[in-house]
Amino acid sequence: MKKLILIFTMIFVGVSAFAGAHYSFNLEYREEQKTNYTVSRCWAIITCNDENWELRLPHTESDIRFFGEPKFEQTAEGFCIKYNWGGGKWDTEDTFFFTFYPYENDPVLYKVQSNWKVYGSIGNDDIGVVSQGDDEFYIEPAIKISRLGAEKMERLSGGGYNSLPKVTCQDSDYDKPIKDKIMHLEVRKDGKLIQNLEYVYGENPHGLFGIGERFEPKSIGISKKHFELVDLNFDGYDDILIFAGCTENEHQYYDAYLWNKRDERYDFNPSCWEGICPADVKCNEIDRVLYTRGLTGNFSHYIYEYDEENEKYIKTGSLYYNSVLHLYSENEKYSDAFTDWDLKDPAVIPFEKLPERWKRALIFAGCTGEDKGE
């Protein structure tokens, strides 16, 4: 649970290279629950032409690595966020540059600059700068602000971009009409090939419609090879999400490769992933939750959070939807299709009366048309 404990505002209004773009920046500190303690996390709220984006920053109120508050500046391409951090003899300033691409609705991070200094003895018992330098990295592909959490920003800080795993597919039919059942992925780190992955379509054990003999109805089959990069366990590293096929009820099932930071490799469908319902997966990397759906008689919506200490997902919410009545309930008895819904039960409610976290979940997952019978 996040609790707002302090608000202050930094507003910069100006016109960028994009005509009529007016930016304002607000910083808020919100309580964030850890396993055995809470921290006050710094959040940025960026507003442009009545659109708002929230960014969970690495900066916490009690973290002595950070020097001062994050700063915001207007740039010709959009805006930037910069902060100073370090420890011991190190002092680093990182600047994250954002712009708008014509085909994106959200700002994207396209460049990170890191300027660093190392302090030490310069004679006569004096301390000064003994070395300094700067790094500049263009992010490819650019990262939507809606995917940029505090952990990912930490991984990118201090010139860390090259040390992150990069995943590519060189198949001639990638993102085109599919020719064969194998998608070949290459994983590089620091410019070196460290892993080859072969994903075989049609081998998901859930009895899915997908490819070949089971490619029917065609409207729910797999038409092309494709993967998404998503931080599924919120550790700042990109994981790989692959559409594996559909059930007869047209739920989209997903396979996943999660980055194993201890062994520096991707693991296919690890035990934590097997423990969830991997259907219609939507990952909210800012709020650090997974939204999935299932069909247990009535439509079911699930919210999962990731337990970092035990390396597993924890289901923190279940919501059931009656597609005839267009009503919802968190009461598990309504998960059974043969259970009559009691319209006098206060646990049976329309979309408008759902708790805010469920409204956010359904809106994020694109399921708000349910209450209209869509």
Secondary structure as GFF3:
##gff-version 3
##sequence-region A 1 374
A	DSSP	beta_strand	3	10	.	.	.	ID=ss1
A	DSSP	beta_strand	23	33	.	.	.	ID=ss2
A	DSSP	beta_strand	38	48	.	.	.	ID=ss3
A	DSSP	beta_strand	51	60	.	.	.	ID=ss4
A	DSSP	beta_strand	66	74	.	.	.	ID=ss5
A	DSSP	beta_strand	78	87	.	.	.	ID=ss6
A	DSSP	beta_strand	90	99	.	.	.	ID=ss7
A	DSSP	beta_strand	108	121	.	.	.	ID=ss8
A	DSSP	beta_strand	127	144	.	.	.	ID=ss9
A	DSSP	three_ten_helix	145	147	.	.	.	ID=ss10
A	DSSP	alpha_helix	150	156	.	.	.	ID=ss11
A	DSSP	three_ten_helix	157	159	.	.	.	ID=ss12
A	DSSP	three_ten_helix	161	163	.	.	.	ID=ss13
A	DSSP	beta_strand	166	169	.	.	.	ID=ss14
A	DSSP	beta_strand	182	189	.	.	.	ID=ss15
A	DSSP	beta_strand	192	200	.	.	.	ID=ss16
A	DSSP	three_ten_helix	212	214	.	.	.	ID=ss17
A	DSSP	three_ten_helix	218	220	.	.	.	ID=ss18
A	DSSP	beta_strand	228	230	.	.	.	ID=ss19
A	DSSP	beta_strand	239	246	.	.	.	ID=ss20
A	DSSP	beta_strand	252	260	.	.	.	ID=ss21
A	DSSP	beta_strand	265	268	.	.	.	ID=ss22
A	DSSP	alpha_helix	271	274	.	.	.	ID=ss23
A	DSSP	beta_strand	282	284	.	.	.	ID=ss24
A	DSSP	beta_strand	289	295	.	.	.	ID=ss25
A	DSSP	beta_strand	299	307	.	.	.	ID=ss26
A	DSSP	beta_strand	312	322	.	.	.	ID=ss27
A	DSSP	beta_strand	327	329	.	.	.	ID=ss28
A	DSSP	three_ten_helix	332	335	.	.	.	ID=ss29
A	DSSP	three_ten_helix	351	353	.	.	.	ID=ss30
A	DSSP	alpha_helix	356	364	.	.	.	ID=ss31
A	DSSP	three_ten_helix	368	372	.	.	.	ID=ss32
###
